């Protein structure tokens, strides 16, 4: 079975590439070969597993439910579990965004550490590239049952922030299953 979802960002967000932007930014957003942002499937997988573990703490699911979706051993190749695709712009939006327009999806934000006396700490200025609020789509395949789809739907609703500085206002988002799900 397959579940299709969309992520609607309500604020700027940053899922990092691990690379610097040279002189312009200390950290850049992960992008595909067309300069379009995406979120790696392993990031979505980790967020949903964390949400389900939180749900298990309040008796909304069990560890067996989590293991049935994600598997017990991360490296067990014979254990067929759910697969999480990258979350990307829809195909229509990807076609509409030319390379010249893709730069308008990003902006840089700066922050610095403030000392107790209210002045900026030396050498603490950091600049991070963020993506503007957009909507991305992704799929989860290899789901064994409708019960697992229902559980993943609940977990998607538990995720309210995504990416770097999600506890400082970035990455506020809303996940929802799209009608294509079966």
C-alpha positions in Angstrom: 0.0 0.0 0.0 1.0 3.6 -0.5 0.5 6.9 1.3 0.9 10.2 -0.4 1.3 13.3 1.8 2.0 17.0 1.5 4.0 19.3 3.7 2.8 22.9 3.8 5.3 25.2 5.4 4.0 28.1 7.4 7.3 29.7 8.0 10.8 29.9 6.5 12.6 26.5 6.9 16.1 25.0 6.5 17.0 21.4 5.9 20.7 21.6 5.5 23.0 20.2 2.8 26.0 20.2 5.1 27.7 22.6 2.8 28.5 26.3 3.3 27.4 28.9 0.8 30.9 30.4 0.6 31.0 34.1 1.6 27.2 34.5 1.5 26.0 31.8 4.1 27.4 29.5 6.6 24.8 26.8 5.8 22.7 26.2 2.7 19.5 24.4 2.0 19.6 21.0 0.4 18.8 21.3 -3.3 18.4 19.0 -6.3 20.3 19.4 -9.6 17.7 22.0 -10.7 18.4 24.2 -7.7 15.0 23.2 -6.1 14.6 22.4 -2.4 13.7 19.0 -1.2 13.6 17.1 2.1 15.4 13.7 2.1 13.2 10.7 2.7 15.4 9.6 5.7 14.5 13.0 7.3 10.8 12.3 7.0 11.3 8.7 8.2 13.2 10.0 11.3 10.5 12.6 12.1 7.7 10.0 11.8 9.5 7.4 13.9 10.2 10.1 16.6 6.5 11.1 16.5 5.4 7.4 16.8 7.8 6.9 19.7 6.3 10.0 21.4 2.8 8.6 20.7 3.9 5.3 22.3 4.8 7.1 25.5 1.2 8.2 25.8 -0.3 4.9 24.8 -1.4 6.0 21.3 0.5 3.1 19.7 2.9 0.3 20.7 6.6 -0.5 20.1 5.3 -3.4 18.0 3.4 -1.0 15.8 6.6 1.0 15.3 8.7 -2.1 14.5 6.1 -3.3 12.0 6.5 0.0 10.0 10.2 0.7 10.4 11.7 -2.7 11.2 13.7 -3.8 14.2 17.2 -3.5 12.7 18.0 -0.5 10.6 20.4 -2.6 8.4 18.2 -5.7 7.9 18.0 -5.7 4.1 15.7 -8.8 4.0 13.1 -7.1 6.2 10.8 -5.3 3.8 9.4 -2.2 5.5 8.1 1.1 4.5 10.1 3.2 2.1 10.1 7.0 2.4 10.6 9.1 -0.8 12.1 12.5 -0.9 9.6 15.3 -0.4 9.7 17.6 -3.5 7.7 20.3 -5.2 4.9 18.9 -7.3 5.8 18.0 -10.9 3.7 20.9 -12.2 5.5 23.4 -10.0 8.9 22.0 -10.9 8.1 22.6 -14.6 6.9 26.1 -13.9 10.1 27.2 -12.0 12.9 28.1 -14.3 16.5 28.2 -13.1 16.3 32.0 -13.0 13.2 31.8 -10.8 14.6 29.2 -8.4 16.8 31.7 -6.6 13.7 33.5 -5.4 12.8 30.4 -3.3 15.7 31.3 -0.9 16.8 34.1 1.4 19.6 34.5 4.0 18.9 35.2 7.6 21.6 36.3 10.1 21.9 35.7 13.8 24.6 36.5 16.4 25.2 35.7 20.1 24.5 38.4 22.6 26.6 38.8 25.7 25.2 39.5 29.1 25.9 43.2 28.7 23.8 43.3 25.6 26.6 43.6 23.0 27.3 41.1 20.2 29.9 38.4 21.0 32.9 38.6 18.7 33.0 36.3 15.7 29.5 34.9 16.5 27.7 36.2 13.4 26.1 33.3 11.4 24.2 33.5 8.2 21.9 30.7 7.2 20.1 30.2 3.9 16.4 29.4 4.4 13.7 28.4 2.0 10.5 30.5 1.8 7.2 28.8 2.8 6.2 26.3 0.1 4.4 23.0 -0.2 6.2 19.7 -0.9 4.9 16.3 -1.7 6.2 12.8 -0.8 5.2 9.2 -0.7 5.5 6.3 1.7 5.4 2.9 0.0 5.5 -0.7 1.3 2.9 -0.1 4.0 1.4 -3.4 5.0 -2.2 -2.4 6.1 -4.8 0.3 6.4 -4.1 0.3 10.2 -0.5 1.3 9.5 -1.7 4.1 7.1 -4.1 5.3 9.9 -1.2 5.3 12.4 1.1 7.1 10.0 -1.6 9.7 9.4 -1.8 10.3 13.2 2.0 10.6 13.3 2.0 13.1 10.4 -0.3 15.3 12.5 2.1 15.2 15.5 4.9 16.8 13.4 4.6 20.6 13.7 8.1 21.7 12.9 10.8 20.4 10.6 14.5 21.1 10.1 17.1 23.3 11.7 16.1 25.8 14.4 12.6 24.3 14.6 12.4 25.3 18.3 13.3 28.9 17.4 10.5 29.6 14.8 11.8 28.0 11.6 10.2 25.1 9.9 6.6 25.4 11.2 4.6 23.1 9.0 1.5 21.1 8.5 1.5 17.5 7.1 -1.6 16.0 5.6 -2.5 12.9 3.5 -3.5 13.8 0.0 -6.5 12.1 -1.7 -4.2 9.9 -3.9 -3.6 7.6 -0.9 -5.0 4.1 -1.1 
